[in-house]
Amino acid sequence: MKVVVTGGAGYVGSHALAELKSAGHEPVVFDDLSEGHAEATGESGLVRVDLADEARVFKALCESRAEAVMHFAASASVGESVEEPQKYYFNNVVNTLRLLRAMRSAGIERFVFSSSCTVYGIPQRTPITEDFPLAPMSPYGRTKAAVEGILEDYASAYGLRYASLRYFNAAGAMPDGSLGEDHEPETHLIPLVIRAALGLRERISIYGTDYPTPDGTCIRDYIHVLDIARAHVLALEALADRQSMTYNLGIGQGHSVKEVIEEARRVTGRDIPVEEGPRRPGDPPALVSSPQKIKAELGWEARLASLRQIIETAWRWHSTHPQGFASKG
Ligand SMILES: NC(=O)c1ccc[n+]([C@@H]2O[C@H](COP(=O)([O-])OP(=O)(O)OC[C@H]3O[C@@H](n4cnc5c(N)ncnc54)[C@H](O)[C@@H]3O)[C@@H](O)[C@H]2O)c1
């Protein structure tokens, strides 16, 4: 099947291209390269387009002859969204509406959406199941919850079939070291820890050591980016004969900040200096998913489930590409 992949030059989208191809699909990337890297798209066709340009998006959708869209393109930093909410509402909500309108005009009815565990805010308990109330605490989380609501309305009014996948913490890289995370600035823990191991930053900051968790640091559910990518392909295929769906995408097991740093020390064999500081406002103590629904309904299982595998693959990528995609040149 031909599939348009918005944001396919970004971290998660580029790994999805590989999974789509190995399942026999033909991805075409729509990306403005504002954050992504053309090198990450490999042999897939790349249409350089800003989703704000609805007329061009519509034309490119028609030319692609795609039957479905995977929508990764978004602005994706919680911290930045607090500073610049307007950027987030326009890029994540308004541009998604433009994309959905262009898809309706082009007669495309299948849609896989990158949602996020930030829609849950600070949950009362863990593990989190999909029926927990949505209570996002940041503009970023609110944009994801808003799009989920829009998708529900489009499904009942216009027959859109969608999958909303609420990822927990995407991490890891292509096991052969050919593809990985390259964000500037980087805000995710595992690449930051690895940069410290490589001496590319002085130390890693731990924000809060007095949380009600066993070692006092925040607990998150790290899921390998290829396991996320495979869930996208399973959801896409299920939409052929199933109604819309919303799933958590996590491993169902949490690791604390200190555990991640310890495991990274073991994997890299390097010293990783740390600095302990105060909590950051709005950081939930623990976010751990229940992945039971997607396991039961789509038969999804994590294949690279251990923290060690996640960090090993990330280490392979970052140690061979210390400057990300620019390393090659
Ligand atoms: N990385 C995570 O841990 C995580 C967790 C939960 C949800 N998500 C969601 O998954 C998706 C992908 O995340 P990522 O980490 O790969 O982000 P990323 O920044 O690496 O990739 C996003 C891509 O979208 C492109 N893009 C952004 N705005 C665009 C526009 N207006 N027009 C065209 N292209 C545009 C960027 O150039 C980039 O290539 C995002 O929707 C994000 O919110 C990510």
PDBQT file of the ligand as one rigid body, heavy atoms in Angstrom, charges set to zero:
ROOT
HETATM    1  N1  LIG A 401       9.882  11.143  20.622  1.00  0.00    +0.000 N 
HETATM    2  C1  LIG A 401       9.025  10.828  21.602  1.00  0.00    +0.000 C 
HETATM    3  O1  LIG A 401       9.416  10.347  22.691  1.00  0.00    +0.000 OA
HETATM    4  C2  LIG A 401       7.549  11.027  21.403  1.00  0.00    +0.000 A 
HETATM    5  C3  LIG A 401       6.662  10.653  22.431  1.00  0.00    +0.000 A 
HETATM    6  C4  LIG A 401       5.296  10.822  22.228  1.00  0.00    +0.000 A 
HETATM    7  C5  LIG A 401       4.820  11.339  21.037  1.00  0.00    +0.000 A 
HETATM    8  N2  LIG A 401       5.695  11.728  20.073  1.00  0.00    +0.000 N 
HETATM    9  C6  LIG A 401       5.155  12.291  18.828  1.00  0.00    +0.000 C 
HETATM   10  O2  LIG A 401       5.678  11.533  17.749  1.00  0.00    +0.000 OA
HETATM   11  C7  LIG A 401       5.861  12.359  16.599  1.00  0.00    +0.000 C 
HETATM   12  C8  LIG A 401       7.286  12.250  16.102  1.00  0.00    +0.000 C 
HETATM   13  O3  LIG A 401       8.185  12.632  17.130  1.00  0.00    +0.000 OA
HETATM   14  P1  LIG A 401       9.752  12.725  16.855  1.00  0.00    +0.000 P 
HETATM   15  O4  LIG A 401      10.449  12.579  18.150  1.00  0.00    +0.000 OA
HETATM   16  O5  LIG A 401      10.081  11.841  15.715  1.00  0.00    +0.000 OA
HETATM   17  O6  LIG A 401       9.854  14.259  16.398  1.00  0.00    +0.000 OA
HETATM   18  P2  LIG A 401      10.860  14.905  15.305  1.00  0.00    +0.000 P 
HETATM   19  O7  LIG A 401      10.937  16.355  15.628  1.00  0.00    +0.000 OA
HETATM   20  O8  LIG A 401      12.128  14.118  15.251  1.00  0.00    +0.000 OA
HETATM   21  O9  LIG A 401      10.084  14.698  13.934  1.00  0.00    +0.000 OA
HETATM   22  C9  LIG A 401       9.042  15.540  13.517  1.00  0.00    +0.000 C 
HETATM   23  C10 LIG A 401       9.203  15.764  12.034  1.00  0.00    +0.000 C 
HETATM   24  O10 LIG A 401       8.100  16.558  11.568  1.00  0.00    +0.000 OA
HETATM   25  C11 LIG A 401       8.594  17.561  10.687  1.00  0.00    +0.000 C 
HETATM   26  N3  LIG A 401       7.633  18.681  10.754  1.00  0.00    +0.000 N 
HETATM   27  C12 LIG A 401       7.297  19.416  11.836  1.00  0.00    +0.000 A 
HETATM   28  N4  LIG A 401       6.384  20.356  11.498  1.00  0.00    +0.000 NA
HETATM   29  C13 LIG A 401       6.141  20.206  10.159  1.00  0.00    +0.000 A 
HETATM   30  C14 LIG A 401       5.302  20.874   9.226  1.00  0.00    +0.000 A 
HETATM   31  N5  LIG A 401       4.533  21.917   9.573  1.00  0.00    +0.000 N 
HETATM   32  N6  LIG A 401       5.297  20.444   7.945  1.00  0.00    +0.000 NA
HETATM   33  C15 LIG A 401       6.074  19.397   7.553  1.00  0.00    +0.000 A 
HETATM   34  N7  LIG A 401       6.900  18.725   8.386  1.00  0.00    +0.000 NA
HETATM   35  C16 LIG A 401       6.927  19.130   9.685  1.00  0.00    +0.000 A 
HETATM   36  C17 LIG A 401       9.988  17.905  11.210  1.00  0.00    +0.000 C 
HETATM   37  O11 LIG A 401      10.831  18.476  10.217  1.00  0.00    +0.000 OA
HETATM   38  C18 LIG A 401      10.481  16.526  11.667  1.00  0.00    +0.000 C 
HETATM   39  O12 LIG A 401      11.148  15.850  10.623  1.00  0.00    +0.000 OA
HETATM   40  C19 LIG A 401       5.463  13.762  17.021  1.00  0.00    +0.000 C 
HETATM   41  O13 LIG A 401       4.114  13.970  16.649  1.00  0.00    +0.000 OA
HETATM   42  C20 LIG A 401       5.585  13.714  18.532  1.00  0.00    +0.000 C 
HETATM   43  O14 LIG A 401       4.727  14.652  19.151  1.00  0.00    +0.000 OA
HETATM   44  C21 LIG A 401       7.044  11.582  20.217  1.00  0.00    +0.000 A 
ENDROOT
TORSDOF 0
